[in-house]
Amino acid sequence: MRFADTNVLLYAVSRDPEEWDKAERATDILEARDIALSVQVLQEFYVQATRASRSDALTHEQAAKLVESFLRFPVQEVTTGVLRAAMVTSERFRISYWDAAILESSRALGCQVVLSEDLGDGQDYAGVRVENPFQAAT
């Protein structure tokens, strides 16, 4: 199973012509059955997708329906275990707490791959490897 970071969800709903390739790739990823998410990813998606300064902002209703649809995937809850592990990972790898929480949520779900453009492509974080699915997309 692969863990999708927030940017995968955001590209999937993007209507920006400059992000067409990324939107297509994100849609393909979400059509797969081997994807997992976290509550943090869903929260970030909602906040960013409805942000007033976004040129293609979604309404509350649109974003809420999408969040509901994303619940078809396994979703890691925010737990004290994830919190503690993320603090350790943040310190160990010198990354933000939020990025560490993504890694630890993926680990809690048994994912060995995180799909994200926010962390270094190919970087291994103690058994969780990051892949940037948009690296080739223009």
Summary of the structure (lengths in Angstrom):
residues: 138
radius of gyration: 14.5
end to end distance: 25.9
largest distance: 40.6
contacts: 422
relative contact order: 0.19
helix: 51%
strand: 13%
